[in-house]
Amino acid sequence: MTTNNDKIQFRGKVEKEATQVVDQLRLGGINTSELARRGLQEKLRETLSEEEKITLHRQYEQGELSEEVAEILIGDALEEIAREREAFEEAAELDRSGVFQQ
């Protein structure tokens, strides 16, 4: 299990060379740390199934997962789930007294 102090490392010789090429093309270079961070966030989100996202959202709601981590892992889904919940709650409160089912 990883801890907060663990570094994420991989052997990326070709990726490093590609980064250096792009860095040389750009005036002022590129921020490789930011690229790596964003890329990792995207890939983490892509690997999660819908069931895992729901589990993570529940953990977030119960305070077991920080908002920052939840944002990284499920991103816009946080807002989507909140909107869907509000719509469901509003629908549940609608007056159904004149509606009948056969």
N, C-alpha and C positions, 0 to 999 in steps of 0.2 A: 504494500500500500504506500502511496506517495504522501509526502508531507508538504507543508507550505514552503519549506526551504529547498525542496528537490528541484533541480533544473530539468527541463525537458530538452533532451538532446537526441540528435540523429546524425548519421553520416550523410552529408549532402554535398559531396564534392561538386557534382555537376550543377546542382542548384546554386551553390555558392559562386561558381563561375558565371552562371547566367545572371545572377544578381549583380556581380561586378560589371558585366557588360552593360546592363541597364543603368547602373549607377554612373558609369562613365558617359553615357549618352545624355543624361539629364544634368542641366545646370543646377548645381547645388546638391546633386546626388539624390538618393532615395533613402527612406527610413526602413531599413530591413527589419528592425524589431517590430515596427507597426505592421508591415506586410505579413510577417510571420504570425503575429497576434491575430490579425483579421482572418488570415487563412485558416488558422487553427479553429477559430470560432465557427467559421463556415463549415468546416469539415465535421466538427463536433455536432452541429445542428443536423447536418445531412445524415449522420449515422444513427440518429435516434428514431425509433419507431413512434407511431402515434400513441401506443400504449405507454411507452417510456416517457413521452412528453406529458401525458396525463399524470403519471406517477410523480414526475418531477414537480408539476404544478401543485399537486396535493401536498408534497413535502414543503413547497414554498409557502402555501397557505397555512400550514401547521407550524411554520417557523423553523423547520428543520433545514431549510435551504435559504441562504441569503438572497436578497433581491438582485445583487450583482451577479451571483452565479446563475440564478434563474434566468436573468436577462441574457447572459452568454449562451446558455443551453437552449432556451426555447424562444428567446427574442420576442418577435411580434406576436407570437402565440399567446403571450401573457395578456396583451390587450384584446386579442380576439376572444379568448376564453372569458374575460371580464365582460365584453360586449354581449356574448352569447348568454352568459348567466343573467345579465340585466334584462335581456329580451325575454328569457324564459320566466324570470320572476314577474315581469310585467304581464306576460300572457297568463300566468297562473292567477293573477289578481283580477283579471277581466270578469265582468258580470256575465255569468252563463245561465242566468235564471230563465231567459227566454229561448234557450237553445235546448233542443231535445234530440234524442237519438232513438231510432226504431230498431 
